Amino acid sequence: MTAKLDALEKRIADKAEQLRQLKARKQQIAAQARAKETKAKRAEENQRKYEVGGLVKLAGLLDMDKGTLLGILLVAAENYSDAALAGLPPEKRQQAEQGNRAFKAKGDALLAERERSRIAANGPQTAQGATNATQGRPMTTRPDQSAQTKG
């Protein structure tokens, strides 16, 4: 009878070890998923910051003093953000929303003109990214890559 109990105890110990390993693997997979999600969020945030920097440059404000630029942005946030508009009386909100539409129209017009100029100079982008306008192939980052992709 002792041999059977010993065998069962061994099986229980083996299963407990398997369970420990599975739990550790589960934690590892969860940590990898969190890291991947964090990395994706960081990349998205960095892309947005890059785009905003491009808009600042496009507006001609890149060389402006940082404090002045921040002050302008704070005033815009205080007066034109959705939260600021929500607290206004209906008539003032309507005026502010009309102002926002005018700002958007002006910005959209400049962005559209810039895109038309880019397309005229470089050709349209493909689904895979920028193309070499003369050859219609995706642009490479290094000259030696283009020689490898010709084949």
C-alpha beads as a LAMMPS data file, in Angstrom:
LAMMPS data file: protein, C-alpha beads

151 atoms
150 bonds

1 atom types
1 bond types

-500.0 500.0 xlo xhi
-500.0 500.0 ylo yhi
-500.0 500.0 zlo zhi

Masses

1 110.0

Atoms # bond

1 1 1 0.000 0.000 0.000
2 1 1 2.870 2.352 0.743
3 1 1 4.217 1.958 -2.789
4 1 1 0.857 3.050 -4.224
5 1 1 0.744 6.082 -1.924
6 1 1 4.323 6.954 -2.806
7 1 1 3.470 6.679 -6.514
8 1 1 0.447 8.943 -6.038
9 1 1 2.526 11.457 -4.073
10 1 1 5.097 11.452 -6.902
11 1 1 2.356 12.004 -9.494
12 1 1 0.902 14.847 -7.406
13 1 1 4.345 16.411 -7.074
14 1 1 4.912 16.056 -10.837
15 1 1 1.522 17.622 -11.609
16 1 1 2.184 20.425 -9.116
17 1 1 5.478 21.127 -10.904
18 1 1 3.719 21.091 -14.283
19 1 1 1.112 23.494 -12.894
20 1 1 3.849 25.795 -11.571
21 1 1 5.546 25.771 -14.983
22 1 1 2.264 26.460 -16.787
23 1 1 1.482 29.363 -14.452
24 1 1 4.956 30.770 -15.010
25 1 1 4.489 30.447 -18.787
26 1 1 1.094 32.148 -18.518
27 1 1 2.675 35.068 -16.640
28 1 1 5.444 35.272 -19.226
29 1 1 2.940 35.380 -22.103
30 1 1 0.871 38.028 -20.297
31 1 1 3.995 40.118 -19.694
32 1 1 4.960 39.818 -23.372
33 1 1 1.467 40.907 -24.415
34 1 1 1.609 43.912 -22.069
35 1 1 5.056 44.832 -23.386
36 1 1 3.839 44.574 -26.972
37 1 1 0.818 46.730 -26.199
38 1 1 2.969 49.291 -24.395
39 1 1 5.390 49.386 -27.312
40 1 1 2.543 49.890 -29.789
41 1 1 1.051 52.705 -27.690
42 1 1 4.464 54.346 -27.388
43 1 1 5.013 54.103 -31.143
44 1 1 1.567 55.591 -31.777
45 1 1 2.244 58.435 -29.336
46 1 1 5.663 59.085 -30.884
47 1 1 4.095 59.165 -34.354
48 1 1 1.514 61.678 -33.144
49 1 1 4.237 63.867 -31.595
50 1 1 6.181 63.725 -34.859
51 1 1 3.069 64.766 -36.791
52 1 1 2.381 67.658 -34.413
53 1 1 5.981 68.796 -34.799
54 1 1 5.469 68.749 -38.557
55 1 1 2.359 70.885 -38.172
56 1 1 4.274 73.366 -36.012
57 1 1 6.923 73.540 -38.731
58 1 1 4.316 73.886 -41.468
59 1 1 2.709 76.773 -39.554
60 1 1 6.095 78.505 -39.443
61 1 1 6.338 78.303 -35.665
62 1 1 9.279 75.933 -35.347
63 1 1 11.764 78.694 -34.526
64 1 1 9.435 80.409 -32.057
65 1 1 10.469 80.614 -28.426
66 1 1 9.217 77.505 -26.616
67 1 1 7.464 79.499 -23.888
68 1 1 5.642 81.671 -26.418
69 1 1 4.591 78.659 -28.475
70 1 1 3.363 76.847 -25.385
71 1 1 1.450 79.956 -24.311
72 1 1 -0.273 80.120 -27.692
73 1 1 -1.175 76.441 -27.459
74 1 1 -2.501 76.871 -23.923
75 1 1 -4.714 79.768 -25.005
76 1 1 -5.993 77.639 -27.900
77 1 1 -6.712 74.748 -25.508
78 1 1 -8.471 77.055 -23.034
79 1 1 -10.645 78.646 -25.710
80 1 1 -11.158 76.076 -28.442
81 1 1 -10.977 72.579 -26.931
82 1 1 -14.119 70.454 -26.701
83 1 1 -14.020 70.789 -22.903
84 1 1 -13.826 74.584 -23.136
85 1 1 -16.691 74.708 -25.625
86 1 1 -18.901 72.501 -23.450
87 1 1 -18.849 75.086 -20.662
88 1 1 -19.961 77.984 -22.865
89 1 1 -23.486 79.323 -23.204
90 1 1 -25.139 78.097 -26.438
91 1 1 -24.624 81.354 -28.389
92 1 1 -20.932 81.645 -27.516
93 1 1 -20.433 77.924 -28.121
94 1 1 -21.920 78.322 -31.585
95 1 1 -19.544 81.228 -32.324
96 1 1 -16.542 79.268 -31.039
97 1 1 -17.532 76.198 -33.063
98 1 1 -17.808 78.412 -36.149
99 1 1 -14.300 79.688 -35.402
100 1 1 -13.055 76.096 -35.031
101 1 1 -14.565 75.206 -38.404
102 1 1 -12.771 78.191 -39.963
103 1 1 -9.465 77.124 -38.372
104 1 1 -9.987 73.565 -39.610
105 1 1 -10.862 74.699 -43.132
106 1 1 -7.717 76.835 -43.328
107 1 1 -5.537 74.023 -41.986
108 1 1 -7.143 71.377 -44.207
109 1 1 -6.640 73.618 -47.250
110 1 1 -2.925 73.998 -46.502
111 1 1 -2.531 70.261 -45.883
112 1 1 -4.360 69.446 -49.128
113 1 1 -2.202 71.883 -51.099
114 1 1 0.919 70.399 -49.537
115 1 1 -0.232 66.879 -50.458
116 1 1 -0.963 67.953 -54.050
117 1 1 2.528 69.455 -54.276
118 1 1 4.084 66.293 -52.838
119 1 1 2.227 64.096 -55.312
120 1 1 3.197 66.356 -58.208
121 1 1 6.843 66.154 -57.167
122 1 1 7.087 62.512 -56.062
123 1 1 4.106 60.641 -57.438
124 1 1 1.412 58.945 -55.360
125 1 1 2.211 56.632 -52.471
126 1 1 1.440 52.952 -52.754
127 1 1 -0.178 50.871 -50.051
128 1 1 3.316 49.706 -49.060
129 1 1 4.641 53.242 -48.634
130 1 1 6.527 55.768 -50.681
131 1 1 7.491 54.795 -54.204
132 1 1 10.394 55.688 -56.384
133 1 1 8.581 57.951 -58.858
134 1 1 10.815 57.057 -61.800
135 1 1 10.702 53.294 -61.344
136 1 1 7.422 52.721 -59.455
137 1 1 9.172 50.541 -56.856
138 1 1 9.139 51.024 -53.091
139 1 1 11.936 53.355 -52.036
140 1 1 14.750 51.805 -50.040
141 1 1 16.690 53.293 -47.183
142 1 1 20.076 52.146 -48.457
143 1 1 21.352 52.136 -52.055
144 1 1 22.588 48.538 -51.739
145 1 1 19.017 47.342 -51.020
146 1 1 17.748 48.491 -54.422
147 1 1 20.337 46.349 -56.195
148 1 1 19.114 43.318 -54.216
149 1 1 15.444 43.901 -55.044
150 1 1 15.939 44.329 -58.817
151 1 1 16.406 40.602 -59.378

Bonds

1 1 1 2
2 1 2 3
3 1 3 4
4 1 4 5
5 1 5 6
6 1 6 7
7 1 7 8
8 1 8 9
9 1 9 10
10 1 10 11
11 1 11 12
12 1 12 13
13 1 13 14
14 1 14 15
15 1 15 16
16 1 16 17
17 1 17 18
18 1 18 19
19 1 19 20
20 1 20 21
21 1 21 22
22 1 22 23
23 1 23 24
24 1 24 25
25 1 25 26
26 1 26 27
27 1 27 28
28 1 28 29
29 1 29 30
30 1 30 31
31 1 31 32
32 1 32 33
33 1 33 34
34 1 34 35
35 1 35 36
36 1 36 37
37 1 37 38
38 1 38 39
39 1 39 40
40 1 40 41
41 1 41 42
42 1 42 43
43 1 43 44
44 1 44 45
45 1 45 46
46 1 46 47
47 1 47 48
48 1 48 49
49 1 49 50
50 1 50 51
51 1 51 52
52 1 52 53
53 1 53 54
54 1 54 55
55 1 55 56
56 1 56 57
57 1 57 58
58 1 58 59
59 1 59 60
60 1 60 61
61 1 61 62
62 1 62 63
63 1 63 64
64 1 64 65
65 1 65 66
66 1 66 67
67 1 67 68
68 1 68 69
69 1 69 70
70 1 70 71
71 1 71 72
72 1 72 73
73 1 73 74
74 1 74 75
75 1 75 76
76 1 76 77
77 1 77 78
78 1 78 79
79 1 79 80
80 1 80 81
81 1 81 82
82 1 82 83
83 1 83 84
84 1 84 85
85 1 85 86
86 1 86 87
87 1 87 88
88 1 88 89
89 1 89 90
90 1 90 91
91 1 91 92
92 1 92 93
93 1 93 94
94 1 94 95
95 1 95 96
96 1 96 97
97 1 97 98
98 1 98 99
99 1 99 100
100 1 100 101
101 1 101 102
102 1 102 103
103 1 103 104
104 1 104 105
105 1 105 106
106 1 106 107
107 1 107 108
108 1 108 109
109 1 109 110
110 1 110 111
111 1 111 112
112 1 112 113
113 1 113 114
114 1 114 115
115 1 115 116
116 1 116 117
117 1 117 118
118 1 118 119
119 1 119 120
120 1 120 121
121 1 121 122
122 1 122 123
123 1 123 124
124 1 124 125
125 1 125 126
126 1 126 127
127 1 127 128
128 1 128 129
129 1 129 130
130 1 130 131
131 1 131 132
132 1 132 133
133 1 133 134
134 1 134 135
135 1 135 136
136 1 136 137
137 1 137 138
138 1 138 139
139 1 139 140
140 1 140 141
141 1 141 142
142 1 142 143
143 1 143 144
144 1 144 145
145 1 145 146
146 1 146 147
147 1 147 148
148 1 148 149
149 1 149 150
150 1 150 151
